[in-house]
Amino acid sequence: MNTIDLRSDTLTQPTKTMRKAMAEAEVGDDVFSEDPTVNRLEKIAASRMGKEAAVFVPSGTMGNLISMLSHCSRGDEVILGDQSHIFLNEVGGISALGGIHPHIISNESDGTLNLETVEKKIRASDLHYPPTRVIALENTHNYCMGSPIKPEYMQQIGNLAKRYNLKIHIDGARIFNASVAMRVDVKDLVREVDSVMFCLSKGLSAPVGSLVCGNKKFIDEARKWRKMVGGGMRQSGHLAAAGIIALGELVNELKKDHSNAQALAQGLSMLRGIVLKPALIKTNIIFFSLEHPALSPEEYLKKLELQGIKMLMIEPGVFRAVLHREISEFQVEQVIRTSEELTK
Ligand SMILES: *Cc1c(COP(=O)(O)O)cnc(C)c1O
C-alpha cells in the first residue's frame, strides 16, 4: 500500500540530484572553516537573505537557540508568541541553557504579534524588571495555519524595535513558503531583522540542516555558541551539498504544495463534521477539527491510517496535515475521497 504521510514536511526524502551531490561533495573540516561546500552554502544563504554572513547548523532548534544565546545575556527577556515553536516545541532551551526569560504574548490568528501589545510589554528600565532584548517572530507561522507574515508588518515591527533598541529574530523554518506564497523576495521579509533561521530539511527536502543569517559579528558569536552546544560538525559538506540543491532547485516547487494544500482544504471543508476555513490556508499547512455525530476523532485517525493515510492529531479533535513534495494531486484526491467515505 502506498502511504500518504501528511504528518510533516520533514518527511521528504532527499532527491536523486541531492544524493549524487552529497556523495560527490568536496569536503574538509568545517570546525577549521575548511569545508568548501559548507562555505559555499553559507555564502549562498547569506546572499539569499541579504545578510553579511551565515552559519550552517544541524537543526532549526539549534539555530533558534544559538541566535537567542548570541542576542541575550542571562536574565534578559525575549518577547514571543504563545503559539511559537520556540516557546512550545524547543524543550524550553532558551531558559534552560541560556537563562533567557520568555515574555509571552498571544499570537494573532495570522501569526503576528499585536504591535500595541508588544510595545506595552517592552520593559521600562526598573530595578525589578528583566531587560527586554529581542522580539522573536515566526514566518510562516506553523500553529497559526502556516500563515505567511507580510513585509508591511515586518516594516512596522522593525520601526518599533528600532525605537526601543531591540533586536528581531525570525524563526523562518518555512520562510521560503512565505516568500513563494506572497510572491515577495525573501529579502523583503527579513530586511528589518537582525537574525533569521531557516530550514533546509522541511519542504525543501534536504536530509539535515538549517542556517542562521545575520551580520558578521553576530554570526561569529553564533558560531562560537554552535561549538559550545555541540553543533561543530566536521566534513558536513556532505550535508551542505544537499542544501545547495534545495536552494537552487526546490524553492519554486513549494508552489505545488500550496495549491495541493488549498485543494485538500477545499475538499475536506465540504465534508460532514469537518470544520475548516480554506480561505485561511495560505501555504502548505492545514489545521481542521472533526465534530462528527458518529465518528470520533480517534476513530477517524485510525481508519485513515488503515487506508495508508497519516496525519497528526495535535490536540484532541484537532488535526494537522502538511503538504510536501512527495504528496501528489492524485493523493490529495485520495485523502478527500477516503475522508468522504468515513464521514458520510
Ligand atoms: C521545525 C521547526 C523548527 C525547528 O526545526 P528542527 O530542525 O526540527 O529543530 C523551528 N521552528 C518552526 C516553526 C518549525 O516548524
The ligand as an SDF file (V2000), in Angstrom:
LIG
                    3D

 15 15  0  0  0  0  0  0  0  0999 V2000
   10.5640   22.5440   12.5190 C   0  0  0  0  0  0  0  0  0  0  0  0
   10.5580   23.8900   13.1050 C   0  0  0  0  0  0  0  0  0  0  0  0
   11.6450   24.3650   13.8380 C   0  0  0  0  0  0  0  0  0  0  0  0
   12.8150   23.5110   14.3040 C   0  0  0  0  0  0  0  0  0  0  0  0
   13.4120   22.7370   13.4060 O   0  0  0  0  0  0  0  0  0  0  0  0
   14.1300   21.3450   13.7840 P   0  0  0  0  0  0  0  0  0  0  0  0
   15.0640   21.2050   12.6710 O   0  0  0  0  0  0  0  0  0  0  0  0
   13.0380   20.3350   13.8240 O   0  0  0  0  0  0  0  0  0  0  0  0
   14.8080   21.5120   15.0980 O   0  0  0  0  0  0  0  0  0  0  0  0
   11.6150   25.6740   14.2730 C   0  0  0  0  0  0  0  0  0  0  0  0
   10.5580   26.4510   14.0040 N   0  0  0  0  0  0  0  0  0  0  0  0
    9.4920   26.0320   13.3210 C   0  0  0  0  0  0  0  0  0  0  0  0
    8.3740   26.9700   13.0590 C   0  0  0  0  0  0  0  0  0  0  0  0
    9.4390   24.7290   12.8520 C   0  0  0  0  0  0  0  0  0  0  0  0
    8.3650   24.3130   12.1860 O   0  0  0  0  0  0  0  0  0  0  0  0
  1  2  1  0
  2  3  1  0
  2 14  2  0
  3  4  1  0
  3 10  2  0
  4  5  1  0
  5  6  1  0
  6  7  2  0
  6  8  1  0
  6  9  1  0
 10 11  1  0
 11 12  2  0
 12 13  1  0
 12 14  1  0
 14 15  1  0
M  END
$$$$
